[in-house]
Amino acid sequence: MQRKPLARRILAVFLTMMLMPTTVSAVQILKYSDHEPLGGMRTSFIKNIFFTEIEKESHGRLKVDDHWNSELARSYDALGVVKEGKVADMAIVVPEYTAKEFPLQQIFKSFPVGPTGEKQVEFFRKAYATIPEFQAELAKQNVVNIFLATGYPVAFFSTKPLSALGDIKGTKWRSASFWHQDFLKNSGAIPVSMPWGEGIYDALKAGSLDGLMVNVDSGYELNVHKTAPNVLISKDLWLGHVYPLVMNKDTWNKLADQDKQAIQRAAQKAYQTLGSVMDSSFDVMVSESRDKGVNIRELKPDEVKHWETATHYQDVQSKWVKEQESKSVKDAGPVMNKVTVLMNETMK
């Protein structure tokens, strides 16, 4: 008679356990903003490789809600948006568009010649990992870098045939970079600053602009060759364009350690293939351009060296350092020296 109450209690405990809800790991959605449309090498790589690896390495605990083509924020507004962390948790921020907030990260574009492909990826990773001033700039804006995407070499798109880079002397060339405008001027060309848009194509057609100094993929994707079909290229013509993919610092700090580690592993895996993807994509662009009838020529090493000398880039760097120091950016000189040492080591 005493065994029945015990049996009932055991049965009751068993039924209670059966009715308890199964514990399921919550899925966290990370909202991402990018100013460029999906489809280019960089955007496709981030979505199909990096974001896929994040989900895989986190075993589905993290998922990315990606938004492209300035759907959430324009390029110049991205830093402010991710800094606040309300509209987006992650975003691409371009140092060139945020010179006030990231003065030291402007240094990357101050070199006319530099590494490409895997070596370029390695250069940027080492720069951000070993030069603390870059991380300090990011931290000051309440963001954490989780991945470094990068870009292609610069190219010269001309309306007239160019037998050599020296042919740009005395002609008008548009570049968005203040560094490159000084390079053009020192090389004897006339630098032109004008906003990107239909006006550039009109100026090229009218002859009031002779060419564009722009990254080769932008020239390719925007069909610049239709009005400027004579192109000089080289993988060594450094653009120095870096695209830090950053996360709101508060969002990062709230992540479980296992999810932080998952993101870091995803980045590591993505870096392993980024360089080779860039190299193969560059070759495809060159091949397709030639198929379209573009007069495209790759510069010889001695021509690239001549361009490097003609830019007087070290004088341009020294001038910039003095300007920054006058604005109380006291680390400009030391950081320029650190980046120069790293660049020289990478180019050995």
Secondary structure, DSSP 8 states (H G I E B T S, - for coil): --HHHHHHHHHHHHHHHHHS-------EEEEEE-SS-TTSHHHHHIIIIIIHHHHHHTTTSEEEEEE-TTSS--TTTHHHHHHHTSS-SEEE--GGG-TTT-SGGGGGGG-SB---HHHHHHHHHHHHHH-HHHHHHHHHTTEEEEEEEE---EEEEESS--SSGGGGTTSEEE-S-HHHHHHHHHTT-EEE---SSHHHHHHHHHTS--EEEEEHHHHHHTTGGGT--EEEE-TTB----EEEEEEEHHHHHHS-HHHHHHHHHHHHHHHHHHHHHHHHHHHHHHHHHHHTT-EEEE--HHHHHHHHHHTTHHHHHHHHHHHHHHTT-TTHHHHHHHHHHHHHHHT-
